[in-house]
Amino acid sequence: MQEAMKDLVVYSAPDGLKGNPDFSVRVRAIGGEWQTIFNYNVKVDMHHVRNASMVTFDCAGPVELEIIKLEGLVQEVAIRPIACGLKCEYEGNKIKLQLDGPRQLSLEINGDRFHNLHILANAVEQEIPDPSRSDVLWLKAGMHNTAELIDLLYAVSKNGDSKYIYFDSGIHRFDTDRLEIPSFTNVYTAGGALIIGGFICNQVEEVCIRGRGILFMEDFVKTTYYRGVEINYSRNISVEGITVIDPPHYTILLGQSTDIQIRNIKSFSTRGWCDGIDMMACSNVSIDGVFLRTSDDSIAIYASRGEFRGNTRNISVQNSILWADVAHPVNIGTHGGYEGEGDVIENVIINEIDILEHHEPQPDYWGCLAINAGDNNSVQNVTFENIRIEPFELGELFNVRVLQNPKYNPAPGKQIRKILFKNISYTGSCANRSHIEGYDETRKVEGVIFDNVLINGRHFDFMQDVLIGPHVTEVKMQKSKV
């Protein structure tokens, strides 16, 4: 492996790729030379699809950005998440912004969230594989026959337990649209690599997918239901650093898999049911530092669904930014093993999250943080902590219900218990009341604590902010010091 040593790394886009014409962006290390960054076009929202901008680079310390709006003048600028506390200078059509290091940001001019500039500044990569090594399958841009690719992979591998694929910069395609990755394989996608297709991990172990490449899926029709990365019946899988643009279905699907690590994934989706990261019947899943702008649930945590059977437990989502242009930023509990005694979803921690949007026209799917237990599911031991919710268009803060959704649930949920909302703040004007409700005397919500939950600076109030329905016990409000 070779180590990256630069303080700033900018990647060239593939030849012939059309960018977004809204902005011109340059970056430099403090006092260094300016470098132009390619402005990728990323489509956003589902109800009214629009073209937004995205730039990405790596940095190991402070950098300066020069952003020029190519049409019209800059009258005001918002940089989100608000909690980052970043300010900028602007005059005419030019903006100057300084970052202290890696960040995931939305820069919005004149109140426009849909033609905004997404700034994805990664940490500088370490231990980048050397593509010229004899045991690395070095793939140049072009069309790849996946069967031949796998044969070549085994041929160059000196040890079947250690295989390397290196996707170089440029545009890559697969004859089968997606690549099935064998066990004990490291897949590296270089900055500037645009892969038109996705990756599948099916019944494998010890796979690592990482790099600064982009999975570009805009050209696939929705009815393919392709996912960016699909991980089924697998264990010890990691996905890190890549970006997924406009998948026909989920960004990442986890099905009946265990010991999964997902870090620094960025995603943009626009089509129905295009969730971010969805898991069914999984355990020991760690999601860290992701940026998900999705046209359905950003994070969905289920038990049994379809072919995937079993409980879901030990899930961590942290240090992430969730932007649900449609549906929930976080949704837990909808699907499970309704045929028998039901499944358990437990030991879930959602911590250090910034929620930038929640817009759902259907009240049954409201809830920035939603636990909707259906299908005989028991949902227990869930903690939402240190979460900052910014102004959103339409929905509500919390939705905790044992229910039977006629569209998705052949049976109602079984129970919800031991739920903690701690150190959560909301700043905004959408005042729909949250909901807590059980299903019947045997299918209850029990033990919900709101600890230091603030709405525009005041403490969450049961009379004003939440509707507590029937079959609910032990709901408490605390005002602990942060």
Summary of the structure (lengths in Angstrom):
residues: 482
radius of gyration: 22.5
end to end distance: 43.5
largest distance: 68.2
contacts: 1782
relative contact order: 0.08
helix: 5%
strand: 54%
